[in-house]
């Protein structure tokens, strides 16, 4: 009563000439509701003039008329006043008692107190208002009350719109009902909202077993913990993503083993293999699984050398054996795998072999060019390298054009000067012989012999190689290009002729010389056999190599001075003299 008196007194001061006290508000409201326009104007003026938030709050709490409470509440903006329990309770009461749907909904919008919202949910006879209030409920204690849960259950099952049912399901706690909704609701979003609230393993199990919605089953699987059930789902569920989700949850080795053995889905088996640790089982899978990527995944997981060796030898899939071969470290086993029927497997083993004699044998005898090449690249023994470089095999006839001749690799790795000289003279491949000459250093007496008679020019390929090699080792060129590299390449050519005794073939060659330093080409030149229009039967017709043309290109470099060129004009090598004099003549002509 004291509070009502206080409000009346304050209002009397504020509402001079409008209303005498707050007690006058209720009669005004009553008369206004009956159509008394004067009373309506006085009521509106009274509330419009009142701004004090505390007084407005008191009016909200103490007024008996819902309309008066709402008029005051509408002007109440102070959040602290609005949040008071007494104000929230009065607003809840207004929402329940008001006859205006708009007022009821507007009042609920101002409610924040969970108990007040729960009160509206439980006591209001307006289903829409109850739903708006329920939508603002977040407090677990209030949500858990029987009355609130009963209302939410009704909305979740009977709501006309999917969003209403979905929101209601999202606040339900009844696990059996949630499972029922997750299985039976006609809308996928509602079903997903329901399964999102499930925690009970039995309820989740029911959903996984009974739901026809793969996405709902997928959500439910993500919450399951029973390894046996997860394994069953991984094996039997009709949807691949659900099966994968189930195996993704598994860590139990027995359950994973069961999946790998029984599943018909290769991708599921692959997921399961990724989680297995048993080496014997992994080896068995690598050998027996019909899908290559499953077997390879199992082989990748192997660490035990005995298991690795078993897979490398016993698997029927070359890709799986290749994976296992990469993991082998035992040289005896690697030697065995180096004889695999699949060249890719052999090549993996070869790259890990250290046995030089076996590597040389493979470099010579393996039918696959890239396996021979890998073997030659692993060789370091000079005698065996020379053996490979000297092998009597017609590679041009046996292998497709463009394949790499392993003899060239072997020759390129030789540093032993005596062996290089042996190959330069006795090699079966002209390119290998040229490479051997180019690899010699100036200390090798064979280099000068191979250069031929330095009293005259030469057109011979190998003499030209030796002369270029001698030239670049000279002090004038070496001073300008201390890291100069000479690479000769010789490849076979042929020309078919018609003869009296029938057609015959004359062999020729293409010769390519290149000088470079640090990857930059300094000079290069190419010569080929000049096949005549007609020929008597010949075995071979070589190219006419003019190595002075290559040297002229080198001496065009501005690093060479006229003094350098003058000194080179007196070289013992005829082609160097010719190149230097030609370059000097060009310089002097340009100066005129």
Protein Blocks (a to p, Z undefined) as FASTA:
>chain_A
ZZmmmmmmmmmmmmgokafblklmmmmmmmmmnopaklmmmmmmmmmmpmbfklmmmmmm
mpmbfklmmmmmmmpmbfklmmpmklmmmmmmmmmmpmbfklmmmmmmmpmbfklmmmmm
mmpmbfklmmmmmmmpmbfklmmpmklmmmmmmmmmmombfklmmmmmmmccblklmmmm
mmmpmbfklmmmmmmmpmbfklmmmmmmmpcbfklmmmmmmmpcbfklmmmmmmmpmbfk
lmmmmmmmpmbfklmmmmmmmpcbfklmmmmmmmpmblklmmmmmmmpmbfklmmmmmmm
pmbfklmmmmmmmpmbfklmmmmmmmpmbfklmmmmmmpfblklmmmmmmmpcblklmmm
mmmmpmbfklmmmmmmmpmbfklmmmmmmpccdfklmpcehiacfklmmmmmpcbfklmm
mmmmmpmbfklmmmmmmmpcfklmklmmmnopakbccfbfklmmmmmmmmmmpmklmmmm
mmbccdddddddddddddfkopcddddddddddddeehiafbdcdddddddfbdcddfbd
cddddfklmmmmmmmpmkbcfklmmmmmmpfblklmmmmmmmmmmmmmmmZZ
